């Protein structure tokens, strides 16, 4: 019993000792990292200032005075000075020091560790190993960096010494029990911290005891050593824990074996006397004691996991938004809807990019962000940036122009993600500080040697401008530029953009006149292989084009766009000149602004689709021009070339189908959120694979053993058993003569796409990872890589056209059904669903309209009627939309009298419209028999809804999604799903009960 008790208790204690050691060493590492990062930030900022002073001709003596001033300033704040000794360096051939210390003749700066470390990595901050400072005689670590002029010539080296006594004292005091101590050694296995200060600076081997064996163990297990039994330099048997830190140093904790395990011995004796049950109880209390002892360290672990969790929480809803957007884009929808959803998806991309900036900011500071080189389409990059900035400008009355040169190749090689981020940051800055006038984006290219191109972006605005004295501080981190009169703010975006430009061989320059505007010019170096230009048209000299534009800036931009693709434009500056030019009837295209579209259509005739009229629509225009070409402002060479080459932007020409299918493959999707499963399944549907799904790691284990899958997509964070644990359990399974479980490809779904996560997943037995939101190109790449080649069939599966109008709707007073169906994609069934959603939305907004109108909350009132305006016009209720538009304009003008007089009639009109639509939909949805298939098991779903068993509800709804149901049953199940998504469980139960009563 004693032996059994001992081993049982020992295993428990050892596990918790290891956890405790991990927490202690992690805390020590954070302290060291914070101290070194502070030193690095200080030396980098000082280097920037010194380089500027050298550039204006200051002498080494003046630099020394500057160092002296810095140190005195730090001395006023002991908390900042604590740990820093001196700023010093070797500048222009002279040694300078903030303490005015003058070394002897034997002191040669070029031979000192700080100088050597900096010269090994010119332009980057470096750290030395621990060494004895010649001035103070104490052990220090130095942060140093080279000084460079504009031609990258080295001007000298500066450094700052950091004393580690606080961290050394903290480390040496680490202990689990009396007699324990901590130890810190550098990458060369030299002792940095030890309770015996005489041993600091000596090699680990010189400590004697079993330290030579410890060194061999470190070489075998370089990352960590746990529960290593050894004799220390005093001959005492200890248990040692070591881990490798971020900078290659090792931190360890040693505790006397007899001291810490005394409780284990006592517990084993007691357990042997009072029996098995008391043993269990005492073990429980021992575990609780160890947990309580480790509680403070768990707080440090919570900090470490915060980044991962917040990434997951933020990325999960973005994944749903972008995933559903991608699914909608694959449907057969109208051009207008396609454009709106594309803007939503691009906005989601930008939001995701911003979140990545926040999560990866530490990487940017430490210089760990790498620049990729991949092929991309310049036209796609510019289009993305234009869509996002137009969305940002929706509430501002400013114009936006884009001018793109002809010399830019269509395909470039570089980091398009970083370029997109640079553009977004600069354009966001322009939109934020421009209240009137215009913003212009210019893109041009300068050819360099050997297939290299200098890509130049110029963003001009008529905003508030920047004071001359503040321009030099624009790109400094954590600084504000004249926050009272010149509100530029804390521009981390500009700093990051400038850093990316430098990484890609370019820079950002600024020209500004305070009160009139600014021009930000960003340049990057890219490469190209194909000289084909990004914008070109066939036979440009043969195209005869007339354009009418009475706004001078718009006319200049339009003329420049045509010239960039080689077309001479005939220009009419007023309606009279337009009518005279049209009398000749000799043009292939006539471009007119949407403001005059109705007059021009009436003049030319609306019945002939061959009439060469092109409507230039403004961002936000929702009017559909039948049988007329449309092109949305801003117009630039790429969009213009696409239009003239008859590359339409209708959904029929956006073939987002994959290049292959795999009808013989079987895939399992594992996620605890049904929306995520639906998004993933919809995105994989075009591949024709058999898709199974489940909601937990435990269910996945059962399905993997029951079926043979070609690929498994596993969510990372799930309640109970997470994705990594589930994968490990799968890998541990065995089937005689078969390696299926070990070779089954498992792809992790994760919203934690932060630095180091991929390596973690691959290390734990996963084959690859797919970040949320799902990128369809990455998904296609993964499916190509991991679906067996023999099951892949080149070419996409045929697309079925669901734009059916076989179910006709009866006329509804106040609704143009044909226009509504066209506006919503051409499908009657989809239109009926949208009508139902419209009715639900109106019922929800009616009380809000009454409340905001009565309370005088014009902002909320305008928002509500604006939403109803767009929704009404979308379903074909033009009169309702016009009434909402009048109320919206009255709200913007502050016309309370009009609002008070027109709101109640508008609400009565809305209620009548909803009543008529509801009656029509109810008549259309009346079932023939009032029954559904018995295998739906609605009783099971009803019980799960009543008990709020979300797992069972999700399981049943997923089961229905995989069943082949008739249209009316599908509609019924869709209504239930909508209730579940809105957490209206009681309403869902009422729907099921209404079926039994024959109400449906």
ABEGO torsion letter per residue (X at the ends): XAAAAAAAAAAAAAAAAAAAAAAAAAAAAAAAAAAAAAAAAAAAAAAAAAAAAAAAGBBAAAAAAAAAAAAAAAAABAAAABGBABBBEBBGGBBBBAAGBBBBAABBAAABAAAAAAAABBGBBBBBBBBBBAAAGBBBBBBBBBBBBAAGBBAEBBBBBBBAAAAAAAAAABBABBGBBBBBBBAAGBBABBABAAABGBBAAAAEEAAAAAAAAAAABAABBBGBBBBBAAGBBBBBBBBBBAAGBBBBBBBBAAAAAAAAAAAAAAAAAAEAAAAAAAAAAAAAAAAAAAAAAAAAAAAAAAAAAAAAAAAAAAAAAAAAAAAAAABBBBAAAAAAAAAAAAAAAAAAAAAAAAAAAAAAAAGABBBBBBBBBAAAAAAAAAAAAAAAAAABBBBBBBBBBAABBABBBEBAAAAAAAAAAAAAAAAAABABEBBBBBBBBBBBBGGBBBBBBBBBBABAEBBAAAAAAAABBGBBBGAAABBAEBBAAAAAAAAAAAAAGBBBBBBBBBGAEBBBBBBBBBBBABABBABBBBGAAABBBBBBBABAAAAAAAAAAAAAAGBBBBBBABAAAAAAAAAAGABABBBBBAAAAAAAAAAAEAABAABBBBBBBBBGBABBBBGBBBBBOBBBAAAAAAAAAGBBABAAABBABBABBBAABBBBBBBABAAAAAAAAAAAAAAGBBBBBBABAAAAAAAAAABBBABBBBBABBBEBBAAAAAAAAAABBBBGBAAAAABBBBBBBABBBBGAAAAAAAAGBABBBBOBBBAAAAAAAAAAABBAAABBBEBBBBBBABBAABBBBBBBGBBAAAAAAAAGGBAAAAAAAAAAAAAAAAAAAAAAAAAAAAGBAAAAAAAAAAAAAAAAAAGBAAAAAAAAAAAAAAAAGBAAAAAAAAAAAAAAAAAAAAAAAAAAAAAABBAAGBBBAAAGAAAAAAAAAAGBAAAAAAAAAAAAABBBBAAAAAAAAAAAAAAAAGBAAAAAAAAAAAAAGAX
